[in-house]
Amino acid sequence: MAERSAQRLAHTDDAAEATRIRALTLAETDIAHRLRQLRLRAARSAGIERAELEEEVETEALAGQALMTALQTPSLRLDSTGVVVVSGRSPEQDGCA
């Protein structure tokens, strides 16, 4: 078990990079597919519906760019911390209530 863990740690950078590349590839494909669908719908629409779909294309493109940026430069931020106490006794039994 320890040897397997050591091997995983030794290859962590490779695994992380492979995961990042895979995520970028999938996201790029999904974004392009979604934008293509919206553009085709907009091209076949008219009036208000067309204008709404064109606006949605712009929104989706911006969201896609933000997603790609986040995947290219991932970061982890701690938003909050907390403690969970599991006990077989109530606070009254401990004299805390």
N, C-alpha and C positions, 0 to 999 in steps of 0.2 A: 504494500500500500504506500509506504513512504517513498519507494523508488518511483512509482507511477506519479505521485505528486511532484517529486523533484523533476521528472521529465516534463510534466505539464508546465511547471514554472520556467524551465529552461527554454521552452518554446512559446511562452506567453506572447512575446512581441510578434512572432510569426502568426500566431492564431488571431491576435487582435487585428493585425494588418489585413489578413485574409478576410476577416469578418467585416472590417471597414470597407474593403474593396467590393465585397459581395453586396453590402447594404447600399453603397453608392450605385452599383450597377442596377440593382432591383428598383431603387427609387427613381433613377433616371428613366428606366423603361416604363414604370408605372405613370410617372408624370407625363412623359411624351404621349402615352396611350390616352390618358385622360384629356390632355389638351387637344389631341387629334379628334377625339369624340366630340368635344364641345365645339370645335371649329366646324366640323361637318354638320352638326345640328344647327349652328348659327347660319351656315351657308344655305341651308334648306328652309330657313325661317324667314319671317318678314315682320316688319313693324316693331312693336314693343318687345315681342319675344326675341327677335334678333338682337336688339339693343341690350336686353338683359343677358343673353347668352354671350355676347361680346364682352360685356362687363365681367361676367363670370370667368371667361377665358383669361382676362387680365388678372383677376384675383387669384385664380388657380396658378397662373404662371409665377406670380410673386410668392405664393405659398411654396411652390416647388423650388424656387430659388433659395428661399429661407431654409427649407428642409435639406437641400444639397449642401448649403453652407454649414449647417449644424452637423451633418454627417461627416463632412470633410475635417471639421475642427471640433470634435466632441469635447465636452467638459462636464464635470460633475460638480454640483453646488449643493451644499447642505442647507436646506430651508428651515429645518426645525429638529429639535431633539426631544426625547421624552424617555420616561422610565415606566415600565410595566412591572408591577410586583404581583407575584402569584403566591398566595398563601392559603393554608387550610384554616386560618384563624381570622376572625373579623377584627376590625380596628378596636372595637369595644373590648375584646378579650386582651388586647395588648395595652389597653389604657390610653389609646391615642384619640379616642372620640370624645 
